[in-house]
Amino acid sequence: MKTIDITEKVNDQYLYHNTSLNATMSIIKLGAIGHGDDYNPMIGYQSLSPGYVSFSRSKKYRSAPGAGRAEVRFVFDYQALKRKYRIEPFSDGMVVNGDKFLKGGERRWESEEIVWGPVQIKDGLIRIELLATEAKKIEEIIVNTGAAIVRTTQKIKRLDTGDFWHPIRKEWIPITTIQQRKFHSLENYQKSIDSDHKLIYKYQKLLSHPKVRVVDNFN
């Protein structure tokens, strides 16, 4: 897997938005970064409402400890955003640089910026940086989910003979109870396959996004 090295320094050319992998899925789906409404734990936010979005001019900036592990970083053209959105400097008082707390005199109070949005990713997005460790996990999920679809397809074929796969005994056994018939039904198996196809499509869409770049770290 090829990765790239990013060497930008703190300046007025770039704004960074660190976020999670799940949030990234929602951002790509909605085409914007903002405050989410109607959150679904499986597919993220379904819509966005007006409000501010936290960015930083520093690659190593973290707004507060414990805010969550960033797996993806969006890199925007600062001037492009400035022409379309209201941007304000901001500090929450718990400033750290990377994993190191900064003392009062060392705090870069204007490293964090809030952009009033929702912010459309078409407006100045330069790239989406995805950690190589996360990209590898995604590829493994795609492969494993594809294998699960094959197994479920085999289970559907065995319904004609009235059998189901027993995961503990690791063998095909006859369906004999009402509960087994309900669980091991064509409808349930098809729902499982449809869900797996959607999962694969979602991750493939992320990996194939023209702005995605795989990086070793966020330094």
Backbone bond lengths (Angstrom), bond angles and torsions (degrees), N, CA, C in turn:
res aa  C-N    CA-C-N  psi(-1)  N-CA   C-N-CA  omega(-1)  CA-C   N-CA-C  phi
1 M - - - 1.464 - - 1.526 109.79 -
2 K 1.310 117.26 125.72 1.448 121.17 -178.05 1.515 110.62 -84.96
3 T 1.329 116.32 132.15 1.455 121.08 176.64 1.511 109.39 -118.92
4 I 1.340 115.68 164.75 1.460 119.91 -179.56 1.515 109.48 -121.82
5 D 1.315 116.75 159.44 1.455 122.89 179.29 1.520 108.78 -110.62
6 I 1.326 116.29 126.73 1.460 121.26 -179.19 1.518 108.63 -104.62
7 T 1.332 117.91 130.77 1.470 120.25 -172.52 1.527 113.09 -123.79
8 E 1.331 118.64 20.04 1.452 119.95 -177.95 1.526 111.07 -68.86
9 K 1.314 116.79 152.19 1.458 123.05 176.88 1.526 109.01 -114.33
10 V 1.344 116.12 172.35 1.460 120.28 179.41 1.523 109.02 -63.39
11 N 1.322 116.13 124.00 1.467 120.98 178.33 1.515 108.87 -163.71
12 D 1.332 116.76 -170.61 1.454 121.35 -179.12 1.528 111.89 -100.11
13 Q 1.330 116.99 22.37 1.455 120.07 179.68 1.516 112.83 -97.27
14 Y 1.341 116.35 -28.97 1.454 119.57 -172.82 1.530 111.67 -129.74
15 L 1.333 115.08 148.79 1.458 121.90 168.94 1.524 107.54 -125.15
16 Y 1.337 115.95 137.64 1.464 121.65 -176.45 1.527 110.56 -114.19
17 H 1.324 114.97 141.53 1.464 121.19 175.25 1.518 108.21 -130.01
18 N 1.344 116.09 108.20 1.465 121.75 179.02 1.524 109.96 -87.18
19 T 1.319 116.45 138.49 1.461 118.37 -178.73 1.524 110.43 -156.31
20 S 1.320 116.03 179.82 1.467 121.67 -178.64 1.527 110.12 -90.60
21 L 1.325 114.49 169.01 1.456 120.26 179.18 1.529 110.73 -66.44
22 N 1.341 117.06 -42.55 1.463 120.12 179.89 1.524 111.40 -63.50
23 A 1.341 115.84 -41.48 1.460 119.18 178.77 1.526 110.72 -64.42
24 T 1.331 116.42 -35.45 1.462 121.12 178.66 1.520 110.99 -61.16
25 M 1.327 116.54 -39.75 1.463 120.30 177.76 1.524 110.83 -58.60
26 S 1.334 115.90 -42.90 1.460 120.17 179.37 1.525 111.11 -67.13
27 I 1.341 116.20 -40.08 1.460 120.67 -179.23 1.522 110.68 -61.66
28 I 1.326 116.28 -45.17 1.465 120.17 179.62 1.527 110.40 -66.30
29 K 1.326 116.36 -40.53 1.462 120.07 -179.92 1.523 111.26 -63.65
30 L 1.348 116.91 -44.29 1.463 121.43 -176.74 1.522 112.79 -86.50
31 G 1.347 116.03 -16.31 1.462 119.41 -179.26 1.506 113.92 72.88
32 A 1.334 116.83 20.38 1.468 119.59 -176.46 1.520 110.10 -160.56
33 I 1.348 115.05 159.06 1.464 122.94 174.76 1.520 107.53 -111.31
34 G 1.313 116.99 131.25 1.461 119.69 179.81 1.505 111.65 -177.57
35 H 1.329 115.80 -169.65 1.455 121.48 177.64 1.520 109.01 -78.05
36 G 1.332 116.48 124.17 1.451 120.48 -174.30 1.511 114.08 -86.86
37 D 1.332 115.23 149.63 1.460 123.02 173.18 1.522 108.48 -118.70
38 D 1.326 117.30 159.36 1.465 122.41 173.52 1.526 111.29 52.87
39 Y 1.334 116.32 58.92 1.459 120.59 -177.13 1.520 111.51 -70.11
40 N 1.318 115.59 134.32 1.465 122.85 174.60 1.519 107.04 -121.53
41 P 1.349 118.94 122.73 1.476 120.50 -175.36 1.516 113.95 -61.34
42 M 1.332 118.07 -21.73 1.456 120.83 -178.63 1.527 112.26 -87.92
43 I 1.330 117.09 -37.57 1.470 119.97 -174.58 1.515 113.57 -123.51
44 G 1.346 117.47 7.45 1.455 120.11 174.70 1.522 113.50 80.59
45 Y 1.337 115.08 -156.26 1.450 120.78 -178.08 1.522 111.68 -76.91
46 Q 1.328 115.53 145.16 1.455 121.07 -178.42 1.523 113.03 -99.62
47 S 1.339 116.87 -18.06 1.463 120.98 179.05 1.521 108.96 -156.48
48 L 1.317 116.34 168.42 1.462 122.02 -178.30 1.524 110.16 -125.85
49 S 1.322 115.42 148.00 1.459 121.25 177.13 1.525 109.40 -117.93
50 P 1.330 118.53 158.39 1.471 121.19 179.74 1.522 111.45 -59.18
51 G 1.316 116.37 144.92 1.455 121.81 178.81 1.510 110.23 163.73
52 Y 1.343 115.96 179.37 1.462 118.29 -177.74 1.524 111.08 -91.72
53 V 1.336 114.78 153.58 1.460 123.03 177.43 1.526 107.86 -121.37
54 S 1.318 117.20 131.63 1.466 121.34 -178.42 1.525 111.29 -80.57
55 F 1.325 115.37 128.51 1.456 123.28 173.77 1.525 108.03 -128.79
56 S 1.319 115.77 173.02 1.461 120.67 174.78 1.519 109.99 -143.47
57 R 1.328 115.56 150.38 1.465 120.62 172.96 1.518 110.95 -89.72
58 S 1.337 116.99 -6.16 1.465 121.41 179.99 1.519 109.95 -106.71
59 K 1.336 116.79 131.97 1.460 121.29 178.96 1.522 112.44 -65.00
60 K 1.344 117.11 -29.61 1.455 120.95 -176.01 1.526 112.44 -100.00
61 Y 1.294 116.74 4.11 1.466 120.62 -176.11 1.522 111.49 -69.80
62 R 1.342 116.19 139.28 1.460 122.78 170.98 1.522 107.15 -130.10
63 S 1.318 116.26 131.53 1.461 119.04 -175.14 1.524 111.96 -69.32
64 A 1.343 116.97 -35.94 1.462 119.86 -179.88 1.517 109.36 -163.00
65 P 1.331 118.78 145.02 1.462 119.99 176.91 1.519 109.86 -68.28
66 G 1.312 116.36 150.40 1.454 120.20 177.92 1.510 114.38 79.14
67 A 1.339 117.53 8.49 1.459 120.15 -177.83 1.522 111.97 -81.18
68 G 1.307 117.25 -4.41 1.457 119.88 179.85 1.515 111.53 116.40
69 R 1.306 115.64 148.91 1.464 120.76 -177.97 1.519 110.15 -80.29
70 A 1.329 116.21 124.45 1.458 120.95 178.77 1.516 110.06 -79.88
71 E 1.311 116.24 126.04 1.465 121.95 178.60 1.524 111.36 -109.95
72 V 1.334 114.80 -16.81 1.462 121.25 -177.64 1.523 108.82 -138.33
73 R 1.343 115.81 144.00 1.466 119.64 177.10 1.530 109.25 -129.88
74 F 1.318 115.39 124.49 1.458 121.65 175.34 1.524 108.77 -91.24
75 V 1.315 116.81 132.04 1.462 122.25 -179.58 1.526 108.55 -115.24
76 F 1.335 115.58 121.03 1.456 121.70 -177.85 1.527 111.49 -115.05
77 D 1.314 115.16 155.41 1.457 122.66 171.17 1.536 107.31 -77.41
78 Y 1.333 115.48 113.94 1.466 121.27 -175.46 1.527 111.16 -57.77
79 Q 1.312 116.82 -47.70 1.467 120.41 -175.83 1.524 111.41 -66.91
80 A 1.335 116.95 -34.59 1.463 120.26 178.57 1.528 110.40 -64.48
81 L 1.337 116.73 -41.24 1.463 119.92 177.25 1.517 111.00 -68.23
82 K 1.315 115.54 -38.67 1.467 120.58 -177.52 1.520 111.52 -62.13
83 R 1.322 116.62 -31.19 1.471 120.04 -179.44 1.529 112.04 -74.22
84 K 1.350 117.37 -20.34 1.463 119.46 -174.04 1.531 113.78 -115.56
85 Y 1.349 117.16 -19.05 1.460 119.40 -174.16 1.530 111.12 -131.62
86 R 1.325 114.30 157.91 1.464 119.54 174.17 1.522 108.32 -82.31
87 I 1.330 117.13 125.13 1.461 122.77 -177.69 1.523 108.91 -120.75
88 E 1.338 115.95 134.26 1.470 120.56 -179.10 1.522 109.91 -132.78
89 P 1.345 118.02 139.78 1.471 120.24 173.28 1.521 109.71 -67.92
90 F 1.337 116.07 149.47 1.463 119.46 -175.35 1.518 109.76 -153.64
91 S 1.339 116.10 149.22 1.465 121.18 171.04 1.511 108.50 -144.61
92 D 1.329 116.66 136.64 1.461 120.34 178.97 1.522 112.14 -96.75
93 G 1.343 117.11 2.59 1.456 120.57 176.37 1.515 114.84 85.30
94 M 1.320 118.25 -5.79 1.473 121.46 178.97 1.517 108.75 -118.79
95 V 1.318 115.63 59.97 1.453 120.72 -171.54 1.518 111.12 -84.98
96 V 1.325 116.17 131.92 1.456 121.50 173.97 1.514 108.84 -131.81
97 N 1.318 115.33 153.54 1.460 121.40 177.26 1.522 106.81 -113.10
98 G 1.337 116.03 107.77 1.453 118.54 -172.51 1.514 108.70 67.60
99 D 1.322 118.56 -119.04 1.462 122.36 177.45 1.530 112.05 -105.69
100 K 1.327 117.03 6.81 1.458 121.19 -174.38 1.521 110.97 -105.77
101 F 1.360 116.29 126.44 1.453 119.72 174.42 1.529 109.29 -68.29
102 L 1.327 115.76 137.80 1.454 120.06 177.68 1.519 109.68 -96.95
103 K 1.317 116.42 136.24 1.461 120.73 176.46 1.526 109.19 -70.47
104 G 1.324 114.37 163.67 1.463 119.35 -175.15 1.510 114.53 -49.79
105 G 1.330 117.05 -46.21 1.456 120.28 -177.99 1.512 114.23 -73.05
106 E 1.337 116.65 -14.52 1.460 120.68 -177.43 1.530 112.53 -99.45
107 R 1.310 115.93 -9.09 1.459 118.85 -175.51 1.532 111.20 -68.41
108 R 1.318 115.00 129.38 1.463 119.92 176.60 1.527 106.63 -90.15
109 W 1.322 115.85 88.38 1.457 121.08 -170.36 1.529 112.79 -61.51
110 E 1.321 117.89 -23.15 1.455 119.60 -177.62 1.528 112.63 -106.68
111 S 1.333 115.95 14.34 1.463 117.84 176.24 1.522 110.82 -69.15
112 E 1.340 116.13 -33.44 1.456 118.21 177.24 1.520 109.82 -89.28
113 E 1.315 115.39 140.14 1.461 121.90 178.15 1.519 108.54 -128.89
114 I 1.323 116.31 143.80 1.457 119.41 172.37 1.522 108.33 -109.55
115 V 1.315 114.34 132.19 1.461 121.49 -179.53 1.516 107.41 -112.22
116 W 1.326 116.65 124.60 1.455 120.43 -177.19 1.517 109.55 -79.89
117 G 1.309 115.32 118.25 1.459 120.47 -172.67 1.504 113.17 -129.52
118 P 1.333 118.07 -152.05 1.462 127.73 16.70 1.531 113.42 -61.79
119 V 1.341 115.35 147.19 1.451 122.25 -179.66 1.523 108.98 -97.94
120 Q 1.325 116.86 115.59 1.462 121.51 178.44 1.525 109.40 -71.67
121 I 1.342 117.61 130.08 1.461 119.31 -176.63 1.532 111.74 -69.40
122 K 1.308 117.66 -17.10 1.466 119.86 176.69 1.526 111.42 -71.99
123 D 1.328 116.31 -15.70 1.460 120.99 -177.50 1.528 110.90 -91.08
124 G 1.317 117.54 74.23 1.455 120.51 172.75 1.513 116.62 98.37
125 L 1.318 118.94 8.09 1.467 119.41 177.92 1.527 109.96 -67.40
126 I 1.339 116.02 124.96 1.459 121.49 178.12 1.518 110.44 -91.90
127 R 1.333 116.79 -48.21 1.454 120.93 179.89 1.525 109.94 -163.40
128 I 1.331 114.70 165.00 1.455 123.53 173.75 1.517 106.80 -117.99
129 E 1.321 117.42 113.32 1.455 121.62 -178.07 1.531 109.93 -90.75
130 L 1.313 115.47 121.64 1.465 122.44 179.84 1.516 108.44 -113.57
131 L 1.336 116.47 126.49 1.461 119.81 179.67 1.530 110.36 -60.92
132 A 1.330 115.54 138.67 1.463 121.01 -178.37 1.522 111.47 -58.84
133 T 1.337 117.02 -35.80 1.471 120.11 179.43 1.526 110.44 -63.35
134 E 1.338 116.60 -37.69 1.462 120.18 179.54 1.524 110.79 -73.44
135 A 1.330 116.96 -37.55 1.468 120.70 178.70 1.529 110.04 -61.72
136 K 1.332 115.77 -39.65 1.474 120.02 178.98 1.529 110.77 -65.20
137 K 1.339 116.46 -41.21 1.463 120.87 178.64 1.532 110.11 -62.66
138 I 1.335 115.96 -40.73 1.465 120.19 -179.80 1.520 110.48 -63.25
139 E 1.325 116.35 -44.00 1.465 119.78 179.42 1.524 111.04 -61.88
140 E 1.337 116.79 -38.17 1.462 120.85 177.91 1.525 110.65 -66.70
141 I 1.328 116.54 -39.32 1.469 120.52 178.59 1.522 110.27 -63.10
142 I 1.335 116.64 -42.03 1.463 120.84 179.45 1.526 110.73 -61.25
143 V 1.335 116.28 -45.38 1.467 120.57 179.75 1.531 110.84 -64.37
144 N 1.325 117.16 -46.86 1.464 121.21 -177.89 1.529 111.67 -66.35
145 T 1.325 116.03 -37.77 1.461 119.44 179.07 1.524 110.60 -68.95
146 G 1.332 117.03 -36.80 1.460 120.37 175.36 1.518 111.21 -61.69
147 A 1.330 116.40 -39.93 1.467 120.87 177.61 1.523 110.94 -66.02
148 A 1.328 116.46 -35.47 1.466 120.37 178.61 1.527 110.95 -65.83
149 I 1.329 116.51 -36.61 1.469 120.50 177.35 1.529 110.14 -62.98
150 V 1.333 116.36 -41.60 1.470 120.74 178.19 1.527 110.32 -61.84
151 R 1.328 116.65 -43.20 1.469 120.12 -179.31 1.531 111.11 -65.19
152 T 1.319 116.14 -42.02 1.467 119.78 179.54 1.525 111.06 -65.72
153 T 1.328 116.92 -37.53 1.472 120.77 176.35 1.517 110.53 -61.12
154 Q 1.323 116.62 -39.52 1.473 120.75 176.88 1.526 110.91 -63.87
155 K 1.329 116.29 -38.02 1.465 120.54 178.72 1.530 110.69 -64.13
156 I 1.326 116.56 -38.71 1.466 120.32 178.33 1.528 110.41 -61.69
157 K 1.322 116.46 -42.66 1.472 120.18 179.62 1.525 111.74 -62.97
158 R 1.341 116.34 -34.35 1.468 119.51 -178.38 1.530 112.64 -76.23
159 L 1.362 116.98 -11.77 1.463 118.92 177.69 1.524 111.00 -62.66
160 D 1.337 117.13 -28.56 1.471 120.92 179.20 1.520 111.96 -62.48
161 T 1.326 115.24 -28.73 1.474 119.29 179.63 1.527 111.65 -98.66
162 G 1.347 115.97 1.63 1.462 119.84 177.32 1.502 114.41 75.01
163 D 1.339 117.17 28.54 1.466 121.31 -178.39 1.531 110.99 -113.37
164 F 1.314 115.74 158.74 1.469 121.19 169.91 1.522 108.85 -139.95
165 W 1.333 114.22 156.70 1.464 120.14 -178.07 1.520 109.69 -84.43
166 H 1.335 115.43 123.79 1.463 121.18 178.43 1.530 107.95 -93.45
167 P 1.342 118.34 110.81 1.474 120.98 -173.53 1.525 114.39 -66.35
168 I 1.326 117.01 -26.14 1.465 119.42 -179.47 1.533 110.41 -84.50
169 R 1.321 115.82 -47.27 1.462 119.70 179.34 1.526 112.42 -77.14
170 K 1.359 114.86 -17.50 1.462 122.03 178.48 1.536 111.70 56.32
171 E 1.312 113.58 51.28 1.458 119.38 176.71 1.531 109.28 -157.74
172 W 1.333 115.68 161.62 1.457 121.06 176.45 1.524 108.44 -83.29
173 I 1.345 115.65 129.08 1.459 119.46 178.86 1.535 108.79 -131.34
174 P 1.325 117.71 157.67 1.468 121.20 -177.47 1.531 112.69 -66.82
175 I 1.335 115.46 144.10 1.455 121.47 172.43 1.523 107.35 -80.81
176 T 1.320 116.47 119.22 1.473 119.74 -172.95 1.529 113.69 -123.88
177 T 1.335 118.77 -20.43 1.464 120.05 -175.65 1.526 111.03 -111.18
178 I 1.328 115.40 163.12 1.474 121.16 177.86 1.521 110.30 -63.61
179 Q 1.323 116.11 -41.91 1.469 120.30 179.45 1.520 110.98 -61.05
180 Q 1.325 117.18 -41.61 1.463 120.72 178.85 1.525 110.95 -64.42
181 R 1.339 117.11 -39.70 1.466 120.60 179.61 1.527 111.10 -65.18
182 K 1.342 116.45 -37.27 1.461 120.17 179.73 1.531 110.82 -69.20
183 F 1.334 115.21 -43.32 1.467 119.27 -176.39 1.521 111.62 -73.65
184 H 1.327 115.93 -45.36 1.464 120.80 -177.50 1.538 109.23 -95.69
185 S 1.331 114.25 65.44 1.459 120.84 -178.74 1.523 109.86 -112.77
186 L 1.322 115.50 158.47 1.462 120.42 177.76 1.518 110.67 -59.14
187 E 1.332 116.80 -38.93 1.464 120.97 -179.22 1.525 111.46 -62.19
188 N 1.327 117.04 -46.86 1.461 120.38 -179.29 1.529 111.57 -66.36
189 Y 1.314 116.28 -41.07 1.460 119.44 179.16 1.528 110.57 -64.00
190 Q 1.330 116.80 -40.15 1.462 119.95 -179.43 1.523 111.21 -67.83
191 K 1.333 116.54 -36.76 1.471 120.10 175.87 1.528 110.52 -61.75
192 S 1.325 116.05 -40.63 1.460 121.06 179.22 1.525 110.65 -63.39
193 I 1.319 116.61 -43.56 1.471 120.58 179.42 1.523 110.85 -64.83
194 D 1.324 117.01 -43.61 1.470 120.98 179.72 1.525 110.67 -61.69
195 S 1.330 116.44 -41.96 1.465 121.01 179.56 1.528 110.67 -64.52
196 D 1.320 116.79 -41.16 1.463 120.63 179.42 1.529 111.61 -66.58
197 H 1.324 116.83 -39.32 1.463 120.17 177.51 1.532 110.73 -62.07
198 K 1.334 116.51 -40.70 1.465 120.80 179.55 1.535 110.61 -64.85
199 L 1.338 116.00 -39.07 1.463 120.33 178.97 1.524 110.57 -63.82
200 I 1.322 116.83 -45.83 1.464 120.99 179.01 1.520 110.51 -61.57
201 Y 1.321 116.70 -44.70 1.463 121.30 -179.42 1.527 110.84 -60.47
202 K 1.338 116.17 -41.62 1.465 121.05 -178.49 1.523 111.07 -62.16
203 Y 1.330 116.24 -45.99 1.462 119.71 -178.44 1.530 111.74 -73.10
204 Q 1.315 117.18 -37.12 1.462 119.27 177.24 1.526 111.02 -64.76
205 K 1.311 115.97 -36.09 1.460 120.57 178.27 1.523 110.75 -62.99
206 L 1.332 116.64 -38.76 1.461 120.27 177.73 1.521 110.82 -66.92
207 L 1.326 117.54 -50.01 1.464 120.89 -176.69 1.527 112.13 -63.89
208 S 1.333 116.80 -30.50 1.465 120.23 -177.44 1.518 113.24 -93.88
209 H 1.327 117.13 2.09 1.465 119.93 -179.87 1.530 109.34 -61.74
210 P 1.333 117.83 132.51 1.469 120.61 -175.30 1.526 114.64 -61.43
211 K 1.326 117.71 -19.55 1.465 120.33 -178.65 1.523 113.73 -96.22
212 V 1.320 117.41 -6.33 1.465 120.70 -176.99 1.521 110.95 -76.34
213 R 1.340 115.66 132.08 1.449 122.83 174.32 1.531 107.59 -128.45
214 V 1.314 117.15 132.28 1.467 121.51 178.97 1.519 109.09 -87.40
215 V 1.346 117.05 128.11 1.461 121.78 -177.98 1.523 109.52 -126.95
216 D 1.331 115.81 153.49 1.471 120.63 179.09 1.520 111.71 -73.99
217 N 1.326 117.17 -34.87 1.445 121.40 -179.80 1.529 109.88 -158.48
218 F 1.325 116.49 178.28 1.465 121.80 -179.61 1.525 112.22 -103.67
219 N 1.325 118.64 21.41 1.461 121.00 -179.74 1.517 111.35 -71.60
